[in-house]
Amino acid sequence: MNQEIINLLKAYEKALNTSDTQAAMALYGSDPIFMPEFSVALIGRDTVKAGYDKVFEAITLNVVFTIHEIVEAGDWAYARTSSAGETRIHAAAKMVKEGNNELFIFRKEKGQWKIHRYLFATTNPASA
């Protein structure tokens, strides 16, 4: 697997776990789209940044990513991952289990891999 992309995914994991919008945005390219579950697509750097700010105001994540595959084709690549851990929901002051499937699409920009598109969906069933 491509070590540069593995390192990018590890940096993304760290940005999530430290609620660091600036670090997360440094991993995105010039024209990102972030497609969080239960949300419209967030298109463009300003909108994606605002989305992360909102997420980090609402929750604190403690997750670990597992990389299942990375496929490259020239200046494009994708990675299929899953993540698991816990989420602290600030408004409710409680911890819940966290689990997702993720799909990252990467594009090389100025010789570096960047997140171009990102989509995730929970693996945890809704509470009854």
C-alpha positions in Angstrom: 0.0 0.0 0.0 1.0 3.6 -0.7 2.8 4.8 2.4 2.1 8.5 1.7 -1.6 7.8 1.6 -1.3 5.7 4.8 0.4 8.6 6.5 -2.3 11.0 5.3 -5.0 8.7 6.7 -3.1 8.5 10.1 -2.8 12.3 10.1 -6.6 12.6 9.4 -7.3 10.2 12.3 -5.1 12.4 14.6 -6.9 15.5 13.4 -10.3 14.0 14.3 -9.1 12.7 17.7 -7.7 16.2 18.6 -10.7 18.1 17.2 -8.3 20.1 15.0 -10.0 21.7 12.0 -6.9 23.3 10.8 -5.0 20.0 10.7 -7.9 18.3 8.9 -8.1 21.0 6.3 -4.4 20.8 5.6 -5.1 17.3 4.3 -7.8 18.4 1.8 -7.1 19.6 -1.7 -8.1 22.8 -3.3 -11.7 21.7 -4.3 -12.9 19.3 -1.6 -16.3 17.7 -1.0 -17.1 16.2 2.4 -20.2 14.0 2.5 -21.1 13.3 6.2 -23.9 11.0 7.0 -27.3 12.7 7.6 -26.1 15.9 5.9 -26.0 17.5 2.5 -22.6 17.4 0.8 -20.3 20.1 2.0 -18.7 21.6 -1.1 -15.6 23.8 -1.2 -12.9 24.6 1.4 -14.9 27.2 3.4 -18.0 25.0 3.7 -15.9 21.9 4.6 -14.0 23.9 7.2 -17.3 25.2 8.7 -18.6 21.6 8.8 -15.6 20.4 10.8 -15.9 23.4 13.2 -19.5 22.5 13.8 -18.7 18.8 14.3 -15.9 19.5 16.8 -18.2 21.9 18.7 -20.7 19.1 19.1 -18.6 16.0 19.7 -15.1 14.7 20.7 -13.9 11.6 18.8 -11.6 8.9 20.0 -11.4 6.5 17.0 -8.9 4.3 15.2 -8.9 3.7 11.5 -8.4 0.4 9.8 -7.3 0.6 6.2 -8.8 -2.2 4.1 -7.6 -1.2 0.6 -5.8 1.6 -1.3 -6.1 1.6 -5.1 -4.1 4.0 -7.2 -4.5 5.1 -10.8 -2.1 7.8 -11.9 -2.8 11.0 -9.9 -6.0 9.5 -8.4 -6.5 7.0 -5.6 -9.1 5.8 -3.3 -9.0 4.1 0.1 -11.7 2.1 1.8 -11.4 2.2 5.6 -13.4 1.6 8.7 -13.2 3.3 12.1 -14.2 2.3 15.6 -14.0 3.9 19.0 -16.0 6.3 21.1 -17.7 9.7 20.8 -18.4 12.1 23.5 -21.6 14.1 22.8 -21.1 17.4 24.5 -24.8 18.5 24.7 -25.8 15.2 26.4 -22.5 14.8 28.3 -22.3 11.1 27.4 -20.1 8.7 25.6 -21.4 6.4 22.8 -19.8 3.8 20.6 -18.6 5.0 17.3 -18.2 2.9 14.1 -18.1 3.9 10.4 -17.2 2.8 6.9 -15.4 5.4 5.0 -14.5 6.0 1.4 -11.7 8.5 0.6 -10.9 9.7 -2.9 -7.5 11.3 -3.3 -6.0 13.4 -6.0 -2.4 14.5 -6.3 -1.9 18.3 -6.2 1.5 19.8 -6.7 3.0 16.3 -6.2 1.2 15.5 -2.9 -1.8 13.3 -2.2 -4.7 15.3 -0.9 -8.3 14.3 0.1 -10.5 15.2 -2.8 -13.8 13.6 -1.7 -14.7 11.9 1.6 -17.8 10.0 2.5 -18.7 8.0 5.7 -21.6 6.0 7.0 -22.2 4.5 10.4 -21.9 0.8 11.1 -23.8 1.2 14.4 -27.6 0.6 14.2 -29.8 3.5 15.5 -30.9 3.2 19.1 -34.4 2.0 19.7 
